[in-house]
């Protein structure tokens, strides 16, 4: 009996060993999430100055401004980049399928986060989008808070992890125009034209910063009582979505 049982037990073991390379190959051949493909052309020290950014056909490319040599290239299957936002340590790109991505700018070592912008892809294909001009905006001097401006809304994301911090919808009968935006000191001014010609111009120009819409007597930050916040503590407005982590 034991002599017959030996070959029976050995057969599953042999089949398992033969299947192991196939399982491993299947694991490595899985498509990258979101169709990401990052190619690093030159290894650099993380302390090296951030490279410049540009779009080259269907890719985002980081390159050395002195030599012009590419440092890394980032592509996504079936998509092409429309706009870039360069902030210290971050390469933020808007793609024609309505996805926003953030890549480690220094060495291309990681795509940190992906965020889908609702209802944006069809609009981005129209002339009204003006090639995505003004859609990506920084909300503070360091670029630690980023805004994505579309006709329906302004959404703010934390640069470190892509966390959605607040959303400001356009007023009924009005729409934001990202291409008609300008910075004034710490504020981002965005045009919001309305269908009703009687709408005052003051309602057709929206000012925001990293904390939301800038309006008089915004709700104070922190745990202080209303009106009791120190002068150097700014206030928050808009629709807050999540507490700080």
Order of alpha helices (4+ residues) and beta strands (2+ residues): alpha-beta-beta-beta-beta-beta-beta-beta-beta-alpha-beta-beta-beta-beta-beta-beta-beta-beta-beta-beta-beta
